[in-house]
Amino acid sequence: MDSTEYRDLRVTEVRAETVTLHKLSNMQDIEVPLRAIREITPSVNDQPVVMTLRGSLRWKEDIQRWRFSTQ
């Protein structure tokens, strides 16, 4: 789980094999393979939509960027 106070991600682009998520806290784009999306739970009672992944978004310290990872 993202430990920052800004957990908001927005889908900005969907292509044939990837979806691009935009992280608002640092304005970075993160590409996720479409096959890695396990489930999308719709918004209920003004709660945000939840996207469940087969993998996770991880902070890569060496490049100072968020990346999708299956490990």
N, C-alpha and C positions, 0 to 999 in steps of 0.2 A: 504494500500500500504506500502511496505517495505520502511522505511525512510532512510535506510543506502545507501551509494553510491554503494554498491554491491547488485544488485537485481538478479544476475544470479543464476538460479536454473537449474540443469541438471537432467534428468530422468536417474536413474542408474539401476533400476530393475522394471520389471512388473511381478506380480504374479497373481494368479487366482482372487484375490479379492482386491489387493492393488497395488499401484505404489509407488516407493520410489524416492523422490526428494532429491538431494544433494545440499545444500546451500554453495556456494563457499566462501563466506565471513567469515564463521566460521566453515566450514567443517562438519556441522551437517547434518544428514539424517532425513527426515521427511516423514512419511508414510501417504498416502492419500488413502481412499477407492476409488476403480474404479467407484463405483456408484455416487461419488461426483464430477466426472468430467463432467461438462455440455457441454463443447465444446473445441475443439482444432483448432485454426486458423493457417493455414500453413504460413510459412515464405514468405514474398513478398518484393521484392526489398532490399534484405539483412537485412530486419527487423527480429527480433527474432520471433520464434513461440510463440503464446499466448495460455495458458491453462486457461480456465475460470472454476472456481469451484463453486459448491453449498456449500458455506462455505468460510472460509478464513484461512490463515496461521497467527497464532498469537504468539507473544512472551510471554512465561510464565515466569514471573520474578522469581517466587519462585523456579523454577528448572533450570533457565537460559537456556531454550531451546525453539526452535520453535515447535509448534504443530498445526495440523489441527483442526479446530473447526467449528461446524455448528451453533454456537450461535453468 
